[in-house]
Amino acid sequence: MGHSHILLGAGGSPAQLTVHRIGLADLKDALAKGVADFQAMPTHAMFLCLVYPIIGLLLGRLAFGYSILPLIYPLATGFALVGPFAALGLYEMSRRREAGGEVSAADAFDVLRSSSIGAITALGVLLLLVFGLWLAVADAIYVANFGYAEPTSIGRFVREVLTTQAGWNLIVVGNLVGFCFAVLVLTISVVSFPLLLDRDVGAAVALWTSVQAVYKNVAVMAAWGFIVALLLAIGSLPLFLGLTVVVPILGHATWHLYRKLIEPNGSPRPQLRRQAPRRSGADFPVNLFPGARE
């Protein structure tokens, strides 16, 4: 029963969802609404996404201290592969603001109590596996061109990548393979996580609906992927600090893009699990026995 809920949602059978065709004007409107959400909730959004520049700085430190320089670029670009999962809190904040409710940073963590959390976790694990596979493939491409020897310095590494045939092979093949991974993630996640926040439809239905959304809007979704890649590249400079603005805007905009792509229907909404009441430490050890205080 639990596995059925994770895959198919509360209904027990696949929900029938209608996917719309959209245009470039819809992308512009989704981005504008994403900017409006960020302006209305900048402190909250930056709080949630402050981890991105911190991660970027840590990656730089690892490059200097632990000789994983060849994987810095795959790591930095690969975080976009898990971005749809990491932006869950931003989707929830946009959903609450859209509904006219008060929004605080704490509301972003309500997703942890959602009845869809099993399906959300399943898709999150899938994205993490894709991310891990991308790193393994990127490392294999580097080894195929440069062997197992570690770079002796950043300057030498940059010169070898930019001025040798092996380096250009690495750039071309690596980016082509990375592009394929990005297309895969965009296809399976463009609406799946927002959909699971909005409807308890299960991981399989959410994933398939995302695939349908891309299939019906190939050109527009390609444009969206280009916009995301461009903004993330801009946000990475300097030292990834721009991501504290870019990531929240893209997260909020993705929620509004989902609204344009998927027709609302009568499928069940996720339910929030009740939080267990806090108990005083003075009650120990009585609180180990639930019936003792009845």
C-alpha positions, 0 to 999 in steps of 0.5 A: 500500500505504501509503495502504491501511494508513493508511485500513484498517490492518494487515489490508488490509480493514476491521476488524469492530468491535462497538459497545456501548450504554452508560448514564449510569452508564458516563459516571460510571464513566469519569470516576471512572477518569479521576480515579484515573488523574490521581491516580496520575500527576498530575506526568506529566499536568500536564507534558503539559497545561501547554501549555494555560494557556500558550496561554491566556495567549498568547492574552490577550497577542495580544488586547492587542498585535495586535488580534485580540480578536474571535477570542479566544473562538473560539480559546479554545473552538476548542481543544476541537476539537483536544483529542482529538488533543492528548490522545494521550499521556494515552490512552497513559498510561491504556492502560499503567496499565490493563495494569499496567505502569510509566508515565512521561512519556516513555511518552506519546511512544511514539505517535510510533513506533506503526504507526498513526501515519499514520492518527493523523496523518491524523485529526489533520490533519482536526481541524486543518482543522475548527479552521481552518474554525471560525476562518474562519467565526467571523471571517465572523460577526463581520465580518457584524455589526460590519464590518472595523473593529478594536475600539478597546478591550476595554471598548468591545468588551465593551459592544458585544457585550453591549448591542447587537443586533449583539452579541447576533446575534454571541453567538447565531449564533456559539454555534449554529455553534460547537455544530455544529462541536463535535457534528461533532468529537465524532462523528468523534473520541470513540473514533477516537484511542483506537481507533488507539492500541489497534488498527491498524485505519486512519483510515477504520475508526476514524472510522466506528466513532466515528460508529457509537458516537455513533449508537447512544448519542445521548443518552449522547454528548450528555450526555458532550459537555455534561460536557466543555464544562462542565468545560472552561469551569470549567477556563478560570477563572482564566486557563486554569490549571484546564485543567492538571487538567481536560484530563488527567482528561478525556483519561484518562476518554476512554480508559475511555469507549472501553473501554466503547463498543468490544468488544475483538477480534482485529484487529492491535495497533499495532507500535512501530517500533524506535528507531535506535541513537544514534551517537557524534559521534566516528564522523563521517564513518564513520557516513555509510556504514552498511557501513563499520563492518561 
